[in-house]
Amino acid sequence: MDEDQKNHLKAYGIAYWGIKQQADVSWLLNYRGGSFLIKYNKAVEDECKARGVSYQVLADGKVTGILNEISDPQVNMEMVKLEKAPKIAVYSPKSKLPWDDAVTLVLTYAEIPYDIIYDDEILKDKLAAYDWLHLHHEDFTGQYGRFWSNFRNATWYRDDVKNQEETAKRNGFKKVSEMKLAVAKHIKEFCSGGGFLFAMCSGTDSFDVALSADGVDICESMFDGDPADPQAQAKLNFNKTFAFKDFHLDLNPNNYEFSDIDVTQTRSLNQSNDYFTLFDFSAKWDLVPTMLTQNHDKVIKGFMGQTTAFRKGLVKPSITVLGENKGAEEVRYLNGVIGKGQFTFYGGHDPEDYQHQVGDPPTDLNLHPNSPGYRLILNNVLFPAAKKKQQKT
């Protein structure tokens, strides 16, 4: 999984497929870019050939030498067994909206299966059937993505509002905002009970904003028929959030922001100097952050979104920062623990489309098979498959 790999993204699909086939699959953390070791099987080799994935067939003696190198306590490497292929759900509306989702794009490209679920399924406790849930360009505050100012007359926007209102009514809610809060709470329970949550773009900050505003009306009348609570800011409860604290709401319905968590409108970076750096972690002691940062590049090209990056001062101290632009004080990639589960937030919309606009065509990943930014998504897909390592006492 270093620079010699012709298709990094499809290689994750091979690893997932191998786990599903009950093959002996291990992840060699920090060895040649985070390589996968699979016990030889002709079916696996044939699958690599069919999918265009680079591989090497190694003699037993060579494998023993690699494992000895990795086990050396002086070397920052580790081997992790991948035992159970996580069952994946993507939170996405059934209606067609004028943007794509980087996670569904890369799961499809890597040939990793997933199910699409939305509010109805989550409110009926269907999440219990899954191990891993993804949230992307979503608004959990009930403000329809703050698209009202620019797109309120667009057919897709009107259809989305109608569908959301019908779903809320069908599930016994008077307002979409009340339904979205209930969905966020179900997702929080899923994660607390041991589930894995991955979110990108506005699926990150709008989720925390909604949780913090439990019982507080933060929606103006064009979204829910009555004005927002003028004391909303003072009533926020940051103890209920996953990753962020002390943020301030943006209550102007014409602004394309929910709060000051996101830095999109205040940052000074542009495409030529927009990068973030992945942290190095101890592979033998910090397994999860090490798995989540496996890559052939440590400096990743930035990319924008409704939520581009997180203001560093608003990230809770308990959070593990995985990638940041230190000079700009932006956190781009973070991980945290809640109850028995874990979550990862990744800022931006599409790692290979710097400023993805509403209505733009989806990214063709055949043109980006070695994308370091997309690799970070797939790290999250595989790490729930890792066998839990017993802690030394």
N, C-alpha and C positions, 0 to 999 in steps of 0.2 A: 504493500500500500504506500510505497514511496513514489518517486518520480518515474520508476519503471512500469508502473501500472497504467495500462491503456484506458481502463474504464473504472475509475474508483467507485462511481455510484452503483453500477451494476454488480460490483464485487460484494456490496452489502446484501444485495438480493441473493447472491450465491450463498452467503453465510446463512441468511434466513432460511433459504430453501434447504440447506444442509441440516439445520436444526430440525425443521419439519420432517425431514426424512430420517431423523434419529441418527444422523451421522455424528461422529466424534469431532466437535467443532470447538476450537479455542481461539481467544483473542490475545495476540501477543502485543501487549501495550508498550508503546514507545519502541518497538522493534520494526525497523524499516517502515515507519509511518503508521504503525498500528495494524500489522498484518494479521490475516486469519490463517490458522493451521487446521487443516481438515484431514483426518485419516484417509489414506488413499482408497478411492472407490471409483471405478471406471465411469459410473453414472455422474459423479461429481465432475470428473474431468471432461466428460462430454458436454455437461451443462456449461462449464466455463468456455468451452470452444463455441458453443451455440450462442452464448451471450456476449462474446468478444471480451472476456475478462482474462487478463494476464495471470499466469500461474507458473509454479515450478513444482516438479515432482522430485522429492528429496529422499535419499536413502536413509534408513533408520539411524545410521551413525551420524549423519549430518543433522538430523532432527535432535538427537541426543545432545550434540554439541550446542545447538541453538538454545535448548532448554537449560543446559548448564550455564550458558552465558546469561540468560535471563534471570536465573535463580541467584546469581552472584549478589550478595547484599550490598556491594559497592556500586552496583549498576542500577540506574533508575528505569527498570523494566519489570514487567510482571506478566504472568500468564493467567487468564481467566477462562474458565469453562463456560460455554454458552449452552444451556441445557433445555430451556423451554421457550419456544417461539411465542412472543406476546401476541395476544389477540388485540387487533388495532381498530379503534373507532375514530372517525373524523367528524367533528361537529360542524355541520354545514347545512344550509337551507336547501330544500328540494327545488325551489324556484331558481331560475337562471339569473345571476347577477353579473354585471359587466366587469368582472375581474377574476383572476384565477387564484389558485392557492398553491404556494410553493411546495407544501408538504404533499398534497395529493399528486402534484406533478412528479415529484421525485419518487414517491411510493410506486406510482404507475410505471415510471421509467425503470426503476430497479426491480420491478415485478414482485413487489411485496404486497400481499392482499390486505384489504381494509374494508370496513363497512362505514357507510355514511349514516349518521344519526342526527336528530335535531331535538327541538324542545319537547315534542310529544313523547319521544322515546325516553328522554332523560327524566321527565316528570313521571313516567310510568316505571321508573327504576330499572330500565334496561341496561344502564351502565354496569351493573353487577356482572354482566356477561363478558366484560372486557378487562384487559390489563393496562391498556395505554390509550389515552384520549388526547386528541389534538384540537386546539382552538386557533383559528386564524383571524381573518379580517372580520371581527365581530364586535358588536356593541352591546354590552351587558347592562348598560344604563337605561335602555329603552328610548334612546334618542335617534334611532335609525341611522347610526353612523355619522350623525351631524352633517348629512348630505342635504338637509332641507334648504339651505341658502342657495346652493348652486343647481340642485337637481330635483326640486320639489315638483316640477312639471313634467319630469321624465317618466315615461311609461314604466320603466323598471322600478323606479322609486315608488310610484303609486302602487304598483303590484306588491312590492315588498311590504309596504305599510298595511295594505289590505290583508295579506297573508298572515302577518304578525298579529294583527288585531283579531282575526278569526281564530288563530291558534290560542291566543290568550283567553278569549271568550269560551272556546271549546274546553279549556282546562280550568274554567271557573275563576278567572282573574278579570278584574275590571279594567286594568291597564296593562299594556305591554311591559312597562317598567317593573311592575309587580311580578309578572311572569318571569322576566329575565333574572330578577333577583332570586326567585325560587330555583331557577335552573342553576345559577351560580352556587347556591347553597348545596344543591344536590352534587354538583361537581366537587365542591369542597369536601363533602362527606365521602365521595368516591376516593379522593386523594388521601384523606385522613385515614381511611380504612385500608390503605395499602396500594392504591392505584398510582399510576404514573401519568402526569399531566405535562403536556408540551404546548406552549402557546407562542404565537408570533404576532407582530403588528399590533392592531388595536385589541386583539384578544388578550393582551397582557394587562395594560393599564386600565382599560374599561372594566375588566374583571375585578380588579382591586377597588376601583372607584365605586362600583356597584355594591360590593361587600361592605365597604366603609360607610355607605349611605343607607344601610338597612333601616327602614322606618322613616327615612327622610326623603321628601320630594325634591329632586334636583332637576326635574324636567320642566321646561317652559311650556306654555299652553299649546303651541303648535305641535307638540309631541304627545301630550296626554290630556289636553282639554282644560287644564287649570295651571296657574302660575307656580313656579318653584318656590320653595320655602326660603324667604329672605335670610333666615338664620342657618341655612343648610351647612355652610362651612364650619360653624362652631359646633354642629351636632355630629360631625363625622367621627367614627370610631376606628382608629387605626389598628386596634388590637384584633380586628376581624380580617385584616388583609393578609395576603400571602407575602408580598415582597417589598411593599412601599409604605412609607410613613410620612407624616407632616406635609403632605402635598396640599396644594390649593386648587379648588375647583375653578374651571372656566365656565361660568354660567351664561355667557353670551351665546345664544343659539346660532348666530351667524359665523362663529369661529369653528374651525375644523379641528378642535381640540377638546378634550374632556377635563384636563388638568395640566399642571406644570410638571408632571412626571416626564412627559415627552419633551425632547429638546428641539424638535423639527423647526419651529419658528424662531428660535433664538440662537441657533448654532451658526458658526462662521465657516464651517467646512464646505468644500465643494467636491465634485467627483474626482478631481486631480489629487486631493490630499485627504480624502476620506478613507481611513483605514482603522482597524482595531487589532489589538494583539492578544493572542491566547496566552493564558498563564501556564507555567510549568508546575505540575504537582508531583508529589511523591507517589510513584506507581505502586509501591509496596504498602503504603499506608492510606493514601487517599484515592481509593479505587474509582469511586463514582466520578469525581471531577477529572480524573485521568482519562477515563473512558469517554467522557463527554467532549474532551479537547483533542482526541486523536486526529491527526491531520498530517499531510505532507507539507503544509505551509503553516507557519505560526502567525504571520501577518496577513489578515484577511481584508479584502476589499469591502468598504462600506457600501450600504445601499439604503435607500430611503423607504418610508412607508407613512401611513397616517401616524403610526408610532414608530419613529426611527431609532431612537436610543433613549436610555433612561438617565435622568439627572442623578449623578452619583450621590449627592447629599441627601436624596430622598429614598435611597435603598437601605433597608433595615440592616443593622450590624450582624445579624445572624445569617445573612445570605452569603453564599459563596460566589464571588465574582469570577466568571470563567474567561471573559474577554472584555477589554475596555480600550478606549482612547484616552490615555492618561492626561495628555495635554489639554484636551477639551473637557475633561471631567465627565465623560460619557461612559456609561456601562452599556454594553451591547448584548451581553450573553451572561445569564446568571442561573444559579441552581439553589434550591432550598428544600428543606424537609418540613412536612406538616403531618403530624401524627405518625402513622406507619408508612406514609407514602412520600413521594418526592415530586417536585415540579421544576421545569426549566422554562425560562422566558428568554426569547430571542427577538431583539428589535429589528424592524424593517419588514418589507413585504416580499421581495424576491431577490435572492443573492446574486442573480445574473442580469437583473434589469434595474439600473441605478435609481430611476425615478419613474416607477410604474404608475401610469395614469389610468383612470377609469376608462374602459373601452379598449385598452391596449391588448394585442393578441398575447396568448400565453407563450412563455419561454419554451423554445425547442431545446430540450436537454441533450439531444443528439449533438448539439453544437458545444456543449459544456460537460462532457463526461468526466472531467477531472476537477470539477468545481469545488474548491475548499469550503466555500460558504454553504453549499448544499450538503457537503459531508457532515457538517455539524448537526444538521437535521437528522441524518441517518444514524449518527452516533446515539442519538436519543431513542431511536427506534429499537436499537439492539441492546442497549445497556440493561433493560429489564430482564433480558434473557440470561444474564450472568448469574452463576451460582454464588450465593452469599458466602463470603469468606468468614470463617470463625475468627473472632477477635482474640488476640493474645491477652492472657490475664496475668 
